[in-house]
């Protein structure tokens, strides 16, 4: 697991409010860093697997990266999107402009866009895109 994947995962599973909105898997809040999720996982859950993009954020004197990562939130299609919207909003609260510690990097800024709708036939989905800008140590 990359350093930023672990940092995002740790921030999400450590939050009691978010944990209360998610199912559990393996005794932990259902936050997955692989895609597809395990076949026995139950909704609601979060998937954040791999970057949408990575671009250099270098200056004359430093090396950095701008990483975009989707945090996909899913809940059962029950007739109301209230649960998935609450999950996505909590993800945004936890990650937007919140300084996180990533080993080997200096956190410059983290910004979130969304949530946007990403419904599927059997599940309501919302996507929060996190843009992380870091400088290498």
C-alpha positions as CSV (number, residue, x, y, z in Angstrom):
1,X,0.0,0.0,0.0
2,X,1.4,3.4,-1.0
3,X,2.1,6.0,1.7
4,X,-0.8,8.2,0.5
5,X,-3.2,5.2,0.2
6,X,-2.3,4.3,3.8
7,X,-2.8,7.9,5.0
8,X,-6.2,8.2,3.4
9,X,-7.3,4.8,4.6
10,X,-6.2,5.5,8.2
11,X,-8.0,8.9,8.2
12,X,-11.2,7.3,7.0
13,X,-11.3,4.2,9.3
14,X,-10.3,6.2,12.4
15,X,-13.3,8.5,12.2
16,X,-16.1,7.3,14.5
17,X,-18.8,9.3,12.7
18,X,-17.9,7.7,9.3
19,X,-17.5,4.3,10.9
20,X,-21.1,4.6,12.2
21,X,-22.3,5.1,8.6
22,X,-20.5,2.1,7.1
23,X,-20.8,-1.6,7.4
24,X,-17.9,-3.5,8.8
25,X,-15.5,-5.9,7.2
26,X,-12.9,-7.9,9.1
27,X,-13.9,-6.0,12.2
28,X,-13.1,-2.6,10.7
29,X,-15.2,0.0,8.9
30,X,-15.7,-1.1,5.3
31,X,-13.1,1.0,3.5
32,X,-11.4,-0.8,0.6
33,X,-8.2,0.0,-1.2
34,X,-8.6,-2.7,-3.8
35,X,-11.0,-2.9,-6.7
36,X,-13.2,-5.0,-6.9
37,X,-14.2,-5.2,-3.3
38,X,-14.3,-8.7,-1.7
39,X,-17.4,-10.6,-2.8
40,X,-18.7,-10.9,0.7
41,X,-18.6,-7.2,1.5
42,X,-21.9,-5.6,2.3
43,X,-23.1,-2.1,1.6
44,X,-22.6,0.6,2.6
45,X,-18.8,0.9,1.9
46,X,-16.1,3.1,0.5
47,X,-13.6,2.2,-2.3
48,X,-10.5,4.2,-2.9
49,X,-8.2,2.2,-5.1
50,X,-5.5,3.8,-7.2
51,X,-5.0,7.2,-8.5
52,X,-7.0,9.0,-11.2
53,X,-3.8,10.8,-12.0
54,X,-0.3,11.7,-10.8
55,X,1.5,14.7,-12.1
56,X,4.8,16.3,-11.1
57,X,4.7,19.3,-8.8
58,X,8.3,20.3,-9.1
59,X,10.0,23.6,-8.5
60,X,13.5,24.7,-9.2
61,X,14.6,23.5,-5.8
62,X,12.2,20.7,-4.9
63,X,10.3,17.7,-6.2
64,X,6.7,17.1,-5.6
65,X,3.5,15.4,-6.8
66,X,-0.1,16.3,-7.4
67,X,-2.1,13.1,-6.9
68,X,-5.8,12.8,-7.7
69,X,-7.7,10.0,-6.0
70,X,-11.4,9.1,-6.2
71,X,-13.1,8.1,-3.0
72,X,-16.2,6.2,-4.1
73,X,-19.0,5.8,-1.6
74,X,-21.8,3.3,-2.1
75,X,-25.0,2.4,-0.2
76,X,-28.0,0.2,-1.0
77,X,-30.5,1.5,-3.5
78,X,-33.3,1.8,-1.0
79,X,-35.3,4.6,-2.5
80,X,-33.4,7.3,-0.6
81,X,-29.8,8.5,-1.2
82,X,-29.6,9.9,2.3
83,X,-27.0,7.4,3.5
84,X,-24.6,7.6,0.6
85,X,-24.9,11.4,0.7
86,X,-24.0,11.5,4.4
87,X,-21.0,9.2,3.8
88,X,-19.7,11.3,0.9
89,X,-20.1,14.6,2.9
90,X,-18.3,13.1,5.8
91,X,-15.4,12.0,3.6
92,X,-15.2,15.5,2.2
93,X,-15.2,17.0,5.8
94,X,-12.3,14.6,6.7
95,X,-10.1,15.3,3.7
96,X,-10.8,18.8,2.4
97,X,-8.0,21.1,3.5
98,X,-7.1,18.9,6.4
99,X,-3.4,18.4,7.0
100,X,-2.5,14.8,6.9
101,X,0.9,13.2,7.6
102,X,2.4,11.1,4.7
103,X,5.7,9.5,5.5
104,X,8.4,10.7,3.1
105,X,6.4,13.8,2.0
106,X,5.5,17.3,3.2
107,X,1.7,17.8,2.9
108,X,1.1,21.0,1.1
109,X,-2.6,20.9,0.5
110,X,-5.5,18.5,0.1
111,X,-8.7,19.6,-1.7
112,X,-11.9,17.8,-2.5
113,X,-14.3,18.2,-5.3
114,X,-17.7,16.6,-5.4
115,X,-19.5,14.6,-4.3
116,X,-20.9,13.7,-7.7
117,X,-23.5,11.1,-8.5
118,X,-22.2,7.6,-9.6
119,X,-25.3,5.4,-9.1
120,X,-25.2,1.8,-10.1
121,X,-28.2,-0.6,-10.7
122,X,-28.2,-2.0,-7.1
123,X,-26.4,0.8,-5.3
124,X,-26.4,4.5,-4.9
125,X,-22.9,6.0,-5.5
126,X,-21.2,9.3,-4.8
127,X,-17.6,10.2,-5.7
128,X,-15.4,12.6,-3.9
129,X,-12.2,13.4,-5.7
130,X,-9.3,14.3,-3.5
131,X,-6.4,16.3,-4.9
132,X,-3.3,15.9,-2.8
133,X,-0.3,18.1,-3.3
134,X,2.9,17.0,-1.6
135,X,6.6,17.8,-1.7
136,X,9.1,15.0,-1.4
137,X,11.5,15.1,1.6
